[in-house]
Amino acid sequence: MLRPGGGFLSQQVGPRSVAELTEFMMGPQTGPPARDPGLARSAAEAAGLTVTDLRLERLRTEFYDVGAVVYFLRLVVWIVPGFTVERYRDRLEALHQRIVEAGPFVAYASRFLIEATKPPPAS
């Protein structure tokens, strides 16, 4: 709840965050991207807020070895749902070979920032 004149600030995971890794491990993904900043804007406005800023960034992420990928996928469980080393051993071996031959695996983390205020009551 915000009082009139109050502010709301939120940083969230954006659309297709690290999708390059998801697709390498699981194949092409279909459907609309989740975590759409436009939907966050609509939700804030539907709650009676005025959106004063909305920014989207795509941040370069480099994986230099498969151990880092395994650690990341165990920590950020929604990137490859149901990930286990055993289940994805073939893909991990292919990723290792790719890193050895071509250098770090590059993906792009997506984040957005939304800032909004609750207008003062109408006089």
C-alpha positions as CSV (number, residue, x, y, z in Angstrom):
1,M,0.0,0.0,0.0
2,L,1.2,3.5,-0.8
3,R,-0.1,6.7,0.7
4,P,-0.9,9.5,-1.7
5,G,2.4,10.9,-3.0
6,G,4.2,7.7,-2.1
7,G,6.7,6.0,-4.4
8,F,7.2,2.5,-5.8
9,L,10.5,1.3,-7.2
10,S,11.2,-2.2,-8.4
11,Q,13.9,-4.0,-10.3
12,Q,12.8,-7.2,-12.0
13,V,14.0,-10.0,-14.2
14,G,13.1,-8.9,-17.8
15,P,12.0,-10.8,-20.9
16,R,14.1,-13.6,-22.3
17,S,16.7,-13.3,-19.6
18,V,19.7,-15.5,-20.4
19,A,17.5,-17.1,-23.2
20,E,20.7,-18.1,-25.1
21,L,21.6,-20.5,-22.3
22,T,18.0,-21.8,-22.0
23,E,17.8,-22.5,-25.7
24,F,21.2,-24.1,-25.8
25,M,20.2,-26.5,-23.1
26,M,16.5,-27.1,-24.0
27,G,16.1,-26.0,-27.7
28,P,14.0,-23.2,-29.1
29,Q,11.4,-21.8,-26.8
30,T,8.0,-20.7,-28.0
31,G,5.3,-18.4,-26.8
32,P,5.3,-14.8,-25.6
33,P,8.2,-13.8,-23.4
34,A,7.5,-13.8,-19.7
35,R,8.2,-10.8,-17.4
36,D,7.2,-8.1,-19.9
37,P,7.9,-4.6,-18.7
38,G,4.7,-3.4,-20.5
39,L,2.7,-5.8,-18.4
40,A,4.3,-4.3,-15.3
41,R,3.4,-0.8,-16.5
42,S,-0.2,-1.9,-17.1
43,A,-0.4,-3.6,-13.6
44,A,1.0,-0.5,-11.9
45,E,-1.5,1.8,-13.8
46,A,-4.4,-0.6,-13.0
47,A,-3.4,-0.2,-9.3
48,G,-3.8,3.6,-9.6
49,L,-0.1,4.4,-9.9
50,T,1.5,6.8,-12.4
51,V,4.6,5.2,-14.0
52,T,7.4,7.9,-14.0
53,D,10.2,5.7,-15.4
54,L,10.5,2.3,-17.1
55,R,13.9,1.1,-18.2
56,L,15.0,-2.2,-19.8
57,E,18.6,-3.4,-19.9
58,R,20.3,-6.4,-21.5
59,L,23.5,-7.2,-19.7
60,R,26.3,-9.4,-21.2
61,T,26.9,-12.5,-19.2
62,E,29.9,-14.7,-20.0
63,F,30.4,-18.3,-18.9
64,Y,34.0,-19.5,-19.1
65,D,33.5,-23.1,-18.0
66,V,30.8,-25.7,-17.5
67,G,31.2,-25.6,-13.7
68,A,30.0,-22.0,-13.7
69,V,27.0,-23.0,-15.8
70,V,26.1,-25.8,-13.5
71,Y,26.4,-23.5,-10.5
72,F,24.3,-20.9,-12.2
73,L,21.6,-23.3,-13.3
74,R,21.3,-24.8,-9.8
75,L,21.0,-21.3,-8.3
76,V,18.6,-19.7,-10.9
77,V,16.2,-22.7,-11.2
78,W,13.8,-21.1,-13.7
79,I,16.4,-20.8,-16.5
80,V,16.3,-24.5,-17.2
81,P,13.4,-26.0,-15.2
82,G,14.3,-29.4,-13.7
83,F,18.0,-29.1,-14.4
84,T,20.3,-31.8,-13.2
85,V,23.8,-32.7,-14.4
86,E,22.6,-36.2,-15.1
87,R,19.6,-35.1,-17.2
88,Y,21.6,-32.5,-19.2
89,R,25.0,-34.3,-19.4
90,D,25.0,-34.4,-23.2
91,R,24.2,-30.7,-23.5
92,L,26.8,-29.9,-20.9
93,E,29.5,-31.8,-22.8
94,A,28.5,-30.0,-26.0
95,L,28.7,-26.7,-24.2
96,H,32.1,-27.6,-22.8
97,Q,33.4,-28.4,-26.3
98,R,32.0,-25.1,-27.6
99,I,33.7,-23.1,-24.8
100,V,37.0,-25.0,-25.5
101,E,36.8,-24.3,-29.2
102,A,35.2,-20.8,-29.3
103,G,35.8,-19.2,-26.0
104,P,33.2,-18.1,-23.4
105,F,29.5,-18.8,-23.9
106,V,27.7,-15.4,-24.1
107,A,24.2,-14.8,-23.0
108,Y,22.3,-11.6,-22.1
109,A,20.6,-11.1,-18.7
110,S,17.5,-8.9,-19.0
111,R,16.4,-6.6,-16.2
112,F,13.9,-3.8,-16.0
113,L,13.4,-1.0,-13.5
114,I,9.9,0.5,-12.9
115,E,9.3,3.6,-10.9
116,A,5.8,4.9,-10.1
117,T,4.0,7.2,-7.7
118,K,0.6,7.2,-6.2
119,P,-1.0,10.5,-7.1
120,P,-2.4,12.8,-4.4
121,P,-6.2,12.7,-4.0
122,A,-8.1,15.0,-6.3
123,S,-9.1,18.2,-4.7
